[in-house]
Amino acid sequence: MAVKYRIIDKPNDRSSHVKPTIRGGGIIFPLAILAFAFFNSFAYPYFILAVMLASGISFMDDIRDMPRGLRFGIHILAALLILYQAGITTVPIILGILAFIYVVGAVNAYNFMDGINGITGFYSLAILLPLMLTEQVDINTKLQTYVLMSLVIFLFFNARKKARCFAGDVGSVSIAVIICFMLVQRIITADDYIYIGFLALYLVDTGSTFIQRLASGEKVFEAHRKHLFQLLSNEMKIPHLFVAVLYAILQLGINYILISTEAGVPGLIILFVILIPVYIGVKVMLLKKHRKALQAS
């Protein structure tokens, strides 16, 4: 179907791949949610609707460019739906507003970070597996199992030196909506904010790069190669899969520390206070090294 409708990702000067590759393999994520819904009496209907809306507009965008305002509007609606399903009405309004900003930011971060083979799949596993190991609600375990199977299947085709397919917007956006629902639901039900940190690397990489480009006067919503993972894989020539697995292992380590230490809000603050300057320092160092290499050549 991808070939028939020309859902192909053709490389350009901002791409991290060199061959035309099928885009939209991530459609397996909303299909997994449909399977979960069908076999579990359509549990979590607002969540399911959110995934279908977000994946629908994203799949259309994979086929042909859709208006940015329409896409963003659907993302906002999807965020509101998953927040409602997760029980956001039980928390103070200010926390609900912050949760909304977190979800919208996280969905866009997932979309921006889907740039090299394996990163979306492996990073999602780094979040999903700790959630599964600490889950106590049966229906949530079933949902997580369906998502786990879809990630494993997707990675079989994507986690290769020459990927058979990319997630596409349909994949990166839908898995982001799924992960965000799981995290927000856990935060509310467990009354534990450490799960905000389960997206720490993506949030720091995306947020810092967004501010960097904004300060440089660039068009921040256009494709680019300035994320740290892009610098590592493109300019430093580190294999894509190594970078993808590195991000996943680091996030998995962060998640383990957050859970095992029961760090709470103070631990979450310490995490970002440490992570942000370390990220900036590593990025500045690599940029200087890359510039010296270019001058030497």
N, C-alpha and C positions, 0 to 999 in steps of 0.2 A: 504494500500500500504506500509505503514511504517513497519507493521508486516511482510508482504510478503518478503520485501527486507532487513529485519533485521536492519532497521534504528532505533536502540534502544540505548539509553544512559545507559550503565551499570556503576553502582557506583564503584569508586576506592578510594584510600586514599587521592586523591586531590579533590574529588567531594563534593558537598554540599547536595546531595540527597542520599538516602539509598536503593531505589528500582529501578529496571530497568524501564525506562520511554521512551515512544515514542519520538524520536527526529525529528525535521523538521516541526513542526506545523507552524512555521513562513513562510512556503511557501504561506500562505494566503496573505502576503504582496506583493510579485510580481504578484500574481493573481489579487489583487486589482488594481495594476498598469495596467495590461492588460485590465481589465474591463474599467478603466478610458480611456485608449487609444482607445478602440473599440467604446465607446459611445461619444468620443470627437474628432473624426477625426484625431486620432494619433497626438494630440498636443504634443509638446516637444519630438520629435523623438529621439534625442541624449540622453536625459534623460532616456527614455523608454529602449533604447538599453543598456545603462549603467546598469540599474536595472536587465535586463534579463541576461546580461553577468555575473554580480557579483553573482546573485542568482543561475545561472546555475552551475558555478564552485563550489559554496558553497554547493549546493544540492548534487553534485557528491562527494564532500568531506565528507558530512554527510553519504553517502553510503559506501565509502571506502576512505582511506587517499589519497589525491592528493599531488603532489610535491609542497613544500612550494613556490618555485620560480615561478611556474605556477600560483598559487593562488595570489601571490603578484603582478605578472605581470598583471593579470586581474583587480586587485584592482586599479592599476595605470591607466590602460586604462579607467576604469569606472570613476575614478576621473577626468581624462582629458575630458571625454565626458560630465559630468555634469557641469564642469567649463565652457566649451564651450557653452553649452545650457544656462547657467545662464548669459552669456554675459561677460566672463572674458577678451575677446579681447578688451574691452572698457576701461580697467584699465591699469595703468603702469605695466611694466614687473615685477618689484620687488614685487608688490602687488599680481600679478598672481602667482609668485613662492611661496609666503607666503600662499596664498589661497590653492595651491596644497598640501603643507605640512600639512596645517590645515585639509583638507579633508582626506588625507591618514591616518593621525594620528587619526582623529575622527572615521573613519571606523574601524580601529584596536581597538580603545578604546571601541567601542560598542561591538565588538566581545569578547574582554577580560572581559568586565563587565557583560556579559550575563551568570551569574553563580547561581542565585537563582530565585525562583518562583516570577513572577510578575515584576521584576526590569526593564526588557526591555520594557514591555508594559506600565507600569505606568510612567517611565521616558520619554518615547516618547510622551505620552499624555501631560506631563508637558511642553514640547517644542511645540507640535502641537497646543494646545488650545490657547496660547497667539498669535501665528501666525495667527490662524483663526480669532480671535477677532479683529485683527488689519489689516486684509487683505482687499485690495481695488480692486484687479483684479479678475474678475469673474472666469476665467479658473483656477486660483490658488485655489479659494474657492472650486471649484468642485474637484480638485485633493486632497485637504486636507480632504474633506468629504469622499472620497473613502478610504483614509488612516485611517481616524478616525474609520470608520465602521470596517475595518480589525483589528485594534487594539482592539476594544471592543470585537469582536468575539474571537480573540486570547486570550485575558485576561479571557474570560469565561472559557476556558479550562486550562489556565496556572496559573491564580491567585488563587490558592487553596493550602491548607496545603499539599495535595498530588496531584501534578499537573497531569493532564491527558496527557499533552504533553509539550515538551520544544520547544523553537524557533529553535534550531539548528543553524548551521552556515548560512543556507539559510535564516533564519529569522533575525538574528542579523546583518548580512552583508547587506542584502537588505534594511532593515528599516534604517540602517545607511546611505546608499547611498541616500535614499529618503529624510531623514531629512537634510543631508548635502546639497542636491540640494536646498531645500526650504530656508535654512539659507543663503547660498552663494547668491542665487538669490535676497533675501531680502536685504542683505548687499549692493549688487551692485545697485539695483534699488532705494533703499532708501538712498543710500550713508551714511549709518549709521553702524558703526562697533560694536555697542552694542550687536548685534546678535551673535557675537563670544562667548559671555558669556552665551549663552543659553545651551552650553555644558560644562559649567565650572566644575561641580562636576565630571563628567566622565573624563575630561581632567586632572584634578588635581589628582584624584585617580590613574588613569592609568599612568600618567607621573611620579608621585612620586614613585609609586611602581616599575616602570621600572628602574628608577635610583637606587633605593634601591637594587634591585636584581642584577643590573649590577655591582654596587660597591661591592657586596658580591661574585662576580664571578660565579653567577648562570647562567644557560642556560635560557635566558630571554624569549624565545619563547615557552618554555614548560609550561604545565598547572601547576598551583600552587594555594595556598590558602592564599595569602598575601595582597590582596586588603583590604581596610578598611571594605567594605561591607561583605567580607568573614570572617574577624576577628569578626565582630559584630554577624553574623549569626551562624558561626561554633564554634568559641572558646568561645564567650560570651553567646552563646545559646539564642540569641534574635530571635523570630520567623521571618522566611524569609519574609513573607508578610509585617510585621511591618517595617523591614529594607528597603524593596522595596518602600513602601509608603513614608517612611521618606526621602529617596533620592529624590523622585518625588516632595514632598512638599517643600523641601529645594530649589530644582532647580526652582520650580514654583515661590517661593518667590523671588529668585534672578532675575528671568525674569521680575516679576512685578516691582521690584525696578528699574531695568535697563530701562524699558519702561516708567514708570510713572515719573521718575526723569530726563529723557532725558539726561542721564549721559554722553554719548559720550565716546570718547577715554580716557579722564582722569578718568571717573567713572569705565571704564573697567579695567584700570591699578590698581586703588584702590581695586577693587573686588579681583583680583588675589593676590595683596600684602597682603590683609587680609586673604583670603581663604587658601593660601598655608601654612603659619605658623600655622593657626588654625587646619588644617588637620593634619599636622605633629605632633602637640602637642597632639591632641586627640588620634592619632594612637600610639604614644610613651606611653601615659598614659595607654591605654588599653593593650598594650603589657606587660608593667610592672605588671599590675594587673593580667593578665593571667599567667605570670611566677610565681608570688607569690602564686596563687591558685594551680598551679601544684606542687610547692615545699611543700606547706602545705598538699597536698594529698599524 
